[in-house]
Amino acid sequence: MGEEAVSKDIAAAENVTVAADDVKIKKGDVVTLKRKGIPGSTLKIIAIITMFIDHVGAAVFEPYIYDYLENNGPDQAKAAICSKLPWLWTDWMGNVDALSNIDMTLRSIGRIAFPIFCFLLVEGFLHTHDLKKYLTRLFAFALISDIPFDLAFFGRIGLDHQNVFFTLFFGVLALAAIDRVRRMDIGGKLLRFTSKIGWLISGVFGALAACTSMVQIFGLIFGTIFGLGDIAQLVISGVIGFITGMAVYLGLSRSWDDEKKKRMPALVLSVFLFFTLAELLFTDYGGWGVLAVVAIYLFRSRKDKGFAMGVLALFIMSFGEGVAFIGEIPVRMYNGQRGLKMKYFFYAFYPVHLLILFLFRYYLIGI
């Protein structure tokens, strides 16, 4: 073979394209994987945009509607907006119905954000090389974000509610605890003990879940029929939840092998502890946010199904979260690749945009 022919063969090899669904090879020894779909960075951008839309409603529209407009009347409210933003068409700024519809639309769009963040959190947990650093980063930004969170949503600094980074932090701790239980010796004291009270753990978990979710509607129904007060309604919800949790555990455990009977109660206890901690600290989305993270993780072999299970947990918490099922569309398109390197973008964006929204609202209406 002549030198000219060899040169042509090399030139051709450098521009080879393999007609496969997810692979392209270019420039000889340089191999670039091109998978169909969207990378994690695109999912993160979708979540950030929808989160911002949600927070515009929660941090700007709702304080204006329910605090400023209702207390000062439409004329004064419109005058205040015109004095700060004279270029804005303000006739609708005095119409509570129109503003409420806009706010409802913004908040509905925002339901998509949190479960996508949960999905990406699980992906991060599965691929992190240093779990301690991952947890430290989440906790550090939880602390950094707390004051902007309080100002944006409550107009004051307090401990009544904690921002979503705390929820994500507890979610990762729950996943770490699950992994630890899976590695435990089934003959260990902890697993032997929890296996004896698995029905009780599940019952108490069910009771707490019922009292912090839309399941309370059953207590409301019974309370309305029999004229019972709020505490009695809550007790009824708890009893229903306890019986349901215990019945589910006893029913499922009949088909478990010995190892599963030893591990499962400890796994439930691990989730229950962080669920309870999130509820006690009033983190954003509370224990149900932690449960959404766990659900996505447990069904990680089918990412689209895992996402749906995470949204289902949020839907049980509040029916309004059902809009988040729309997020299944971009998640199904996820190709498993990271995409753009924007590791710290969300971490920084969260407290910064909350502070900006607070300052903008304060500039407009002084609250």
C-alpha positions as CSV (number, residue, x, y, z in Angstrom):
1,M,0.0,0.0,0.0
2,G,1.5,3.4,-1.0
3,E,2.1,6.3,1.3
4,E,-0.7,8.3,-0.4
5,A,-3.2,5.6,0.2
6,V,-2.2,5.3,3.9
7,S,-2.7,9.0,4.3
8,K,-6.2,8.8,2.8
9,D,-7.1,6.0,5.1
10,I,-6.0,8.0,8.2
11,A,-7.8,11.0,7.0
12,A,-11.0,9.0,6.6
13,A,-10.6,7.4,10.0
14,E,-10.4,10.8,11.6
15,N,-13.9,11.7,10.4
16,V,-15.7,8.4,11.0
17,T,-19.3,8.6,12.3
18,V,-20.8,5.5,13.7
19,A,-24.5,5.3,13.0
20,A,-25.6,4.3,16.4
21,D,-28.2,5.8,18.7
22,D,-25.9,7.2,21.3
23,V,-22.3,7.1,20.0
24,K,-20.2,9.3,17.7
25,I,-16.6,8.8,17.1
26,K,-14.6,11.6,15.6
27,K,-11.0,12.5,15.0
28,G,-9.3,9.2,15.3
29,D,-8.4,8.4,18.9
30,V,-10.8,11.0,20.4
31,V,-14.1,9.3,21.4
32,T,-17.1,11.5,22.3
33,L,-20.2,9.8,23.7
34,K,-23.4,11.6,22.5
35,R,-26.4,10.2,24.1
36,K,-29.9,11.2,23.0
37,G,-31.9,13.2,25.5
38,I,-31.0,16.0,27.9
39,P,-28.2,16.1,30.5
40,G,-28.5,16.8,34.2
41,S,-27.6,20.5,33.7
42,T,-30.6,21.0,31.5
43,L,-32.8,19.4,34.2
44,K,-31.2,21.7,36.7
45,I,-32.0,24.8,34.6
46,I,-35.6,23.7,34.2
47,A,-35.9,23.3,38.0
48,I,-34.2,26.6,38.7
49,I,-36.5,28.5,36.3
50,T,-39.7,26.9,37.6
51,M,-38.5,27.5,41.2
52,F,-37.9,31.2,40.4
53,I,-41.4,31.5,38.9
54,D,-42.9,29.9,42.0
55,H,-41.0,32.2,44.3
56,V,-42.1,35.3,42.4
57,G,-45.6,34.3,43.4
58,A,-44.8,33.3,47.0
59,A,-42.4,36.2,47.8
60,V,-43.9,39.1,45.8
61,F,-47.5,38.5,44.7
62,E,-48.8,36.9,47.8
63,P,-47.5,39.5,50.3
64,Y,-48.8,42.2,48.0
65,I,-52.3,40.6,47.7
66,Y,-52.9,39.4,51.2
67,D,-50.9,41.9,53.2
68,Y,-50.6,45.2,51.3
69,L,-53.6,45.3,49.0
70,E,-56.2,44.0,51.4
71,N,-54.9,46.4,54.2
72,N,-54.5,49.5,52.1
73,G,-57.1,49.2,49.4
74,P,-56.7,49.1,45.6
75,D,-56.2,52.9,45.0
76,Q,-53.4,53.3,47.5
77,A,-51.8,50.0,46.3
78,K,-51.9,51.1,42.7
79,A,-50.5,54.5,43.6
80,A,-47.6,52.9,45.5
81,I,-46.7,50.7,42.5
82,C,-47.0,53.6,40.0
83,S,-44.7,55.7,42.1
84,K,-42.0,53.1,41.9
85,L,-42.7,51.6,38.5
86,P,-44.4,54.3,36.4
87,W,-43.9,52.4,33.2
88,L,-46.0,49.4,34.4
89,W,-49.6,49.0,33.4
90,T,-51.2,49.0,36.9
91,D,-54.9,48.8,36.4
92,W,-54.9,45.1,37.3
93,M,-52.8,45.7,40.4
94,G,-56.0,46.5,42.3
95,N,-57.9,43.5,41.0
96,V,-57.6,40.8,43.7
97,D,-59.2,38.1,41.5
98,A,-56.8,38.7,38.6
99,L,-53.8,38.8,40.9
100,S,-54.9,35.6,42.6
101,N,-55.2,33.8,39.3
102,I,-51.7,35.0,38.3
103,D,-50.3,33.9,41.6
104,M,-52.0,30.5,41.3
105,T,-50.5,30.0,37.9
106,L,-47.0,30.9,39.1
107,R,-47.3,28.6,42.1
108,S,-48.6,25.7,40.0
109,I,-45.7,26.0,37.5
110,G,-43.3,26.0,40.5
111,R,-44.6,22.6,41.7
112,I,-42.3,21.1,39.0
113,A,-39.1,22.3,40.6
114,F,-38.7,20.4,43.9
115,P,-39.1,16.8,42.7
116,I,-36.6,17.5,39.9
117,F,-34.2,18.8,42.5
118,C,-34.9,15.6,44.5
119,F,-34.1,13.5,41.4
120,L,-30.8,15.4,40.8
121,L,-30.0,15.0,44.5
122,V,-30.3,11.2,44.3
123,E,-28.1,11.3,41.1
124,G,-25.6,13.3,43.1
125,F,-25.7,10.8,46.0
126,L,-25.2,7.9,43.7
127,H,-22.2,9.5,41.9
128,T,-20.5,11.4,44.7
129,H,-16.9,10.5,45.6
130,D,-17.1,12.1,49.0
131,L,-20.4,11.8,50.9
132,K,-19.1,13.9,53.8
133,K,-18.3,16.8,51.5
134,Y,-21.7,16.5,49.8
135,L,-23.4,16.7,53.2
136,T,-21.2,19.5,54.4
137,R,-22.0,21.5,51.3
138,L,-25.8,21.0,51.7
139,F,-25.7,22.0,55.4
140,A,-23.5,25.0,54.8
141,F,-25.8,26.4,52.2
142,A,-28.8,25.6,54.4
143,L,-27.3,27.9,57.0
144,I,-26.4,30.6,54.4
145,S,-29.9,30.5,52.9
146,D,-31.9,30.7,56.1
147,I,-32.0,34.4,56.5
148,P,-32.8,35.2,52.8
149,F,-35.5,32.4,53.0
150,D,-37.1,34.0,56.1
151,L,-37.0,37.5,54.7
152,A,-38.4,36.5,51.3
153,F,-41.3,34.4,52.6
154,F,-42.1,35.8,56.0
155,G,-40.6,39.3,56.1
156,R,-38.7,38.6,59.3
157,I,-36.0,36.4,60.6
158,G,-37.1,33.5,62.8
159,L,-37.0,29.8,63.4
160,D,-40.6,29.0,62.4
161,H,-39.6,27.4,59.1
162,Q,-36.4,26.2,57.5
163,N,-35.4,26.3,53.9
164,V,-35.3,23.5,51.4
165,F,-31.6,22.8,51.8
166,F,-32.4,21.4,55.2
167,T,-34.9,19.1,53.6
168,L,-32.4,17.9,51.0
169,F,-29.8,17.5,53.7
170,F,-32.0,15.2,55.7
171,G,-32.9,13.4,52.5
172,V,-29.3,12.5,51.8
173,L,-28.8,11.5,55.5
174,A,-31.8,9.1,55.1
175,L,-30.2,7.6,52.0
176,A,-26.9,7.2,53.8
177,A,-28.7,5.5,56.7
178,I,-30.5,3.1,54.2
179,D,-27.2,2.1,52.7
180,R,-25.7,1.6,56.1
181,V,-28.6,-0.7,57.2
182,R,-28.1,-2.7,54.0
183,R,-24.5,-3.4,54.9
184,M,-25.2,-4.4,58.5
185,D,-24.8,-8.0,59.7
186,I,-28.3,-9.5,60.0
187,G,-27.2,-11.1,63.3
188,G,-26.5,-7.7,64.8
189,K,-28.4,-6.5,67.9
190,L,-30.0,-3.5,66.2
191,L,-31.5,-5.5,63.4
192,R,-32.7,-8.2,65.8
193,F,-34.4,-5.6,68.0
194,T,-36.1,-3.7,65.1
195,S,-37.3,-6.9,63.5
196,K,-39.3,-7.6,66.6
197,I,-41.1,-4.3,66.6
198,G,-41.4,-3.7,62.8
199,W,-45.2,-3.5,63.1
200,L,-45.0,-0.8,65.7
201,I,-42.4,1.2,63.8
202,S,-44.6,1.1,60.7
203,G,-47.7,1.9,62.7
204,V,-46.2,5.0,64.3
205,F,-44.8,6.1,61.0
206,G,-48.2,5.7,59.4
207,A,-49.8,7.8,62.2
208,L,-47.3,10.7,61.8
209,A,-47.7,10.5,58.0
210,A,-51.5,10.6,58.3
211,C,-51.3,13.6,60.6
212,T,-49.1,15.6,58.3
213,S,-50.8,14.9,54.9
214,M,-54.1,15.1,53.1
215,V,-55.1,11.9,54.9
216,Q,-56.3,14.3,57.6
217,I,-59.4,14.7,55.5
218,F,-60.7,11.5,57.0
219,G,-60.4,13.0,60.5
220,L,-62.2,16.1,59.2
221,I,-65.0,14.0,57.8
222,F,-65.5,12.1,61.0
223,G,-65.1,15.3,63.0
224,T,-67.8,17.1,61.0
225,I,-70.2,14.2,61.3
226,F,-69.8,13.9,65.0
227,G,-69.1,17.5,65.8
228,L,-65.5,16.9,67.1
229,G,-62.8,19.5,67.6
230,D,-59.5,19.9,65.9
231,I,-57.5,17.7,68.3
232,A,-60.1,14.9,68.1
233,Q,-59.9,15.1,64.3
234,L,-56.1,14.8,64.5
235,V,-56.3,11.8,66.8
236,I,-58.7,10.1,64.4
237,S,-56.3,10.7,61.5
238,G,-53.5,9.3,63.6
239,V,-55.4,6.2,64.5
240,I,-56.3,5.6,60.8
241,G,-52.7,6.1,59.9
242,F,-51.4,3.7,62.6
243,I,-53.8,0.9,61.6
244,T,-52.9,1.4,57.9
245,G,-49.2,1.4,58.5
246,M,-49.3,-1.7,60.7
247,A,-51.6,-3.5,58.3
248,V,-49.4,-2.7,55.3
249,Y,-46.3,-4.0,57.2
250,L,-48.0,-7.2,58.4
251,G,-49.4,-7.9,54.9
252,L,-46.1,-7.4,53.0
253,S,-43.9,-9.1,55.6
254,R,-45.7,-12.4,55.0
255,S,-43.9,-12.9,51.7
256,W,-40.4,-11.7,52.9
257,D,-37.5,-14.0,53.4
258,D,-35.6,-14.0,56.7
259,E,-33.0,-11.4,55.7
260,K,-35.7,-8.9,54.5
261,K,-37.6,-9.4,57.7
262,K,-34.5,-8.4,59.6
263,R,-33.5,-5.4,57.5
264,M,-36.8,-3.9,56.5
265,P,-37.9,-2.6,59.9
266,A,-34.5,-0.9,60.4
267,L,-34.8,0.7,56.9
268,V,-38.3,2.0,57.8
269,L,-37.0,3.3,61.1
270,S,-34.1,5.1,59.3
271,V,-36.6,6.9,57.0
272,F,-39.0,7.6,59.9
273,L,-36.3,9.3,62.0
274,F,-35.4,11.8,59.3
275,F,-39.0,12.3,58.2
276,T,-39.8,13.2,61.9
277,L,-36.8,15.5,62.2
278,A,-37.8,17.4,59.0
279,E,-41.4,17.7,60.4
280,L,-40.2,18.9,63.8
281,L,-38.0,21.6,62.3
282,F,-40.6,22.7,59.8
283,T,-38.4,22.4,56.8
284,D,-39.7,23.3,53.4
285,Y,-41.8,20.3,52.2
286,G,-41.1,18.7,55.6
287,G,-40.9,15.0,56.1
288,W,-42.7,14.4,52.8
289,G,-39.8,16.1,51.0
290,V,-37.5,13.5,52.6
291,L,-39.8,10.8,51.6
292,A,-39.8,12.0,48.0
293,V,-36.0,11.7,48.0
294,V,-36.2,8.2,49.4
295,A,-38.8,7.1,46.9
296,I,-36.8,8.3,44.0
297,Y,-33.8,6.5,45.4
298,L,-35.5,3.2,46.0
299,F,-36.8,3.1,42.4
300,R,-33.6,4.4,40.9
301,S,-33.3,1.4,38.5
302,R,-36.3,2.9,36.6
303,K,-35.6,6.6,36.9
304,D,-38.9,7.7,35.4
305,K,-40.8,5.4,37.8
306,G,-38.7,6.7,40.7
307,F,-39.6,10.3,39.8
308,A,-43.3,9.4,39.7
309,M,-43.1,7.7,43.1
310,G,-41.4,10.9,44.5
311,V,-44.2,13.1,43.2
312,L,-46.8,10.6,44.5
313,A,-45.3,11.2,48.0
314,L,-45.7,14.9,47.6
315,F,-49.2,14.5,46.1
316,I,-50.3,12.6,49.3
317,M,-48.9,15.5,51.3
318,S,-50.9,18.0,49.2
319,F,-53.1,17.4,46.2
320,G,-51.8,20.7,44.7
321,E,-48.4,19.0,44.2
322,G,-50.0,16.8,41.5
323,V,-48.9,19.3,38.8
324,A,-45.4,18.1,39.4
325,F,-46.1,15.0,37.4
326,I,-45.4,17.2,34.3
327,G,-41.8,17.0,35.4
328,E,-41.9,13.3,34.2
329,I,-41.5,14.6,30.7
330,P,-38.0,16.1,31.0
331,V,-36.9,13.3,33.4
332,R,-37.8,10.7,30.8
333,M,-35.5,12.6,28.4
334,Y,-32.6,12.5,30.9
335,N,-29.6,10.8,29.3
336,G,-27.5,10.2,32.5
337,Q,-24.8,12.7,31.6
338,R,-23.9,15.7,33.7
339,G,-23.8,18.3,30.9
340,L,-22.6,21.8,31.7
341,K,-20.4,22.2,34.8
342,M,-22.7,24.2,37.1
343,K,-22.1,22.5,40.4
344,Y,-22.3,25.5,42.6
345,F,-24.8,27.5,40.5
346,F,-27.9,26.3,42.2
347,Y,-26.2,26.5,45.7
348,A,-25.5,30.2,45.0
349,F,-28.6,31.0,43.1
350,Y,-31.0,29.9,45.9
351,P,-30.0,32.4,48.6
352,V,-29.2,35.2,46.1
353,H,-32.5,35.1,44.3
354,L,-34.4,35.0,47.5
355,L,-32.6,38.1,48.8
356,I,-33.2,39.9,45.5
357,L,-37.0,39.1,45.6
358,F,-37.2,40.3,49.2
359,L,-35.4,43.6,48.3
360,F,-37.6,44.1,45.3
361,R,-40.8,43.6,47.3
362,Y,-39.5,45.9,50.0
363,Y,-38.7,48.5,47.4
364,L,-42.2,48.3,46.0
365,I,-44.4,48.1,49.1
366,G,-42.1,48.4,52.1
367,I,-42.8,44.9,53.6
